[in-house]
Amino acid sequence: MNSSSASDQPSGRSSPVRLLALSIASAAVVAVVLSITAVVTVRAAFGDVASAIAWWNGLVVLPINSPVDLGEVPPGESLDVVFHLKNVTAEAVTVLGAEPDCSCTVAGGVPVTLAPGEIAEVSLAFTASRAESGQSFERQALLHFDVDSPATALLFRGRVRGGDN
């Protein structure tokens, strides 16, 4: 009497479930390898993922440290807010100017030309208004370029110290 069970498979053959599981596992390994390859390729081409995303969105310059939080600022005090900008294109880009949203802010360090991948500084001189004592603020300046690109915003914020401090 032969006592082989129905679940035994002849050697050299796999069940459809096992083949499906192996196919899924293989696809997962391939997906992981492709993801790692994509990240390595992005880093090689752009230096970092943020630069690649900026380029994909049509930007030519990525503000690395925007927004800047100034914390609490005494009324009437002037501060220089320094922004680091990275060219994410394969061509030189010139920042022609910066357009602040308020007369309390003046742009400096423009025009400036950035070679591909180069990082440069642009500063905004900000004077905290006495009229805003005790209030929070958020300011921006739009950068304009010598190439076709959406304007890039440089943002900073803080709070003007109250008059009783």
C-alpha positions in Angstrom: 0.0 0.0 0.0 1.4 3.3 -1.1 1.0 6.0 1.6 1.8 9.2 -0.4 -0.4 12.2 0.4 -2.2 14.3 -2.2 -0.1 17.4 -1.3 3.1 15.8 -2.3 4.5 17.1 -5.6 6.6 15.2 -8.0 10.2 16.4 -7.9 11.0 19.3 -10.3 7.5 20.8 -10.2 6.3 23.7 -8.1 2.7 24.5 -7.1 1.0 27.6 -8.7 0.9 29.2 -5.3 4.6 28.8 -4.8 5.3 30.2 -8.3 3.1 33.2 -7.5 4.9 33.8 -4.2 8.3 33.7 -5.9 7.1 36.0 -8.7 5.8 38.6 -6.1 9.1 38.3 -4.1 11.1 38.8 -7.3 9.1 41.8 -8.3 9.6 43.3 -4.8 13.4 42.9 -5.1 13.4 44.5 -8.5 11.3 47.4 -7.2 13.8 48.0 -4.3 16.7 47.8 -6.7 15.1 50.3 -9.1 14.3 52.7 -6.2 17.9 52.6 -5.0 19.1 53.1 -8.6 16.7 56.1 -9.0 17.9 57.7 -5.8 21.6 57.2 -6.7 21.0 58.6 -10.2 19.1 61.7 -8.8 21.9 62.3 -6.3 24.6 62.0 -9.1 22.7 64.4 -11.4 21.4 66.9 -8.9 23.3 66.4 -5.7 20.2 65.9 -3.6 16.5 65.0 -4.0 15.3 68.6 -3.2 17.3 70.0 -6.1 15.8 67.4 -8.5 12.2 68.2 -7.3 12.9 72.0 -7.8 14.2 71.3 -11.3 11.2 69.1 -12.1 8.9 71.9 -11.0 10.6 74.3 -13.4 12.7 76.2 -10.9 16.3 77.1 -11.8 17.4 78.1 -8.3 16.6 76.3 -5.1 16.6 78.4 -1.8 18.3 76.0 0.5 17.5 77.7 3.9 14.1 79.3 3.2 12.1 80.1 5.3 14.3 81.7 7.9 12.9 82.1 11.4 14.3 85.3 13.0 12.7 84.6 16.3 11.9 87.7 18.4 13.2 91.0 16.9 13.4 94.3 18.8 11.3 97.1 17.2 13.4 99.4 15.0 16.3 96.9 14.7 17.7 96.1 11.3 18.8 92.6 10.4 20.5 91.0 7.4 18.8 87.8 6.5 21.2 85.6 4.4 19.8 83.1 1.9 21.8 80.3 0.2 20.7 79.6 -3.4 21.6 76.6 -5.5 21.6 76.5 -9.3 19.8 73.2 -10.1 20.3 73.5 -13.9 23.1 72.5 -16.3 23.5 76.1 -17.4 24.7 79.3 -15.7 21.8 81.3 -14.2 21.8 85.0 -13.2 19.6 86.3 -10.4 18.7 89.7 -11.8 17.0 91.1 -8.8 14.8 90.5 -5.8 11.4 92.1 -5.3 10.5 92.4 -1.6 6.8 92.6 -0.5 7.4 95.5 1.9 9.4 98.7 2.1 10.9 97.3 5.3 13.0 95.0 3.2 15.9 95.8 0.8 17.7 93.2 -1.3 21.4 92.9 -1.5 23.9 90.7 -3.3 22.1 90.9 -6.7 22.6 90.5 -9.5 24.6 87.3 -9.0 25.5 84.6 -11.5 25.6 81.0 -10.4 27.4 78.3 -12.4 25.6 74.8 -12.6 25.4 73.3 -9.1 26.9 76.4 -7.5 25.7 77.9 -4.3 25.6 81.7 -3.7 24.3 84.1 -1.1 21.6 86.7 -1.4 20.8 88.9 1.5 17.7 90.8 2.5 18.0 93.7 5.0 14.9 93.8 7.2 13.9 96.6 9.6 11.4 95.6 12.2 8.6 98.2 12.4 7.8 99.8 15.7 4.1 99.8 14.6 4.2 96.0 14.6 5.4 95.7 18.2 4.0 92.5 19.7 3.0 91.1 16.3 4.2 88.2 14.2 5.3 88.9 10.7 6.1 86.9 7.5 7.9 88.6 4.6 9.0 87.5 1.2 11.0 88.6 -1.7 10.6 87.2 -5.2 13.7 86.4 -7.2 13.8 87.1 -11.0 16.2 85.4 -13.4 17.8 85.9 -16.8 16.1 82.6 -18.0 12.5 81.5 -18.3 11.6 80.3 -14.8 8.8 81.0 -12.2 9.8 83.6 -9.7 11.3 82.0 -6.6 10.2 83.2 -3.1 12.6 83.8 -0.3 10.7 83.7 3.0 11.5 84.9 6.5 9.4 85.3 9.6 9.5 86.3 13.2 7.9 88.4 15.9 8.5 92.0 16.8 9.1 92.3 20.5 6.3 94.0 22.3 6.8 97.6 23.6 6.8 96.5 27.2 9.9 94.3 26.8 
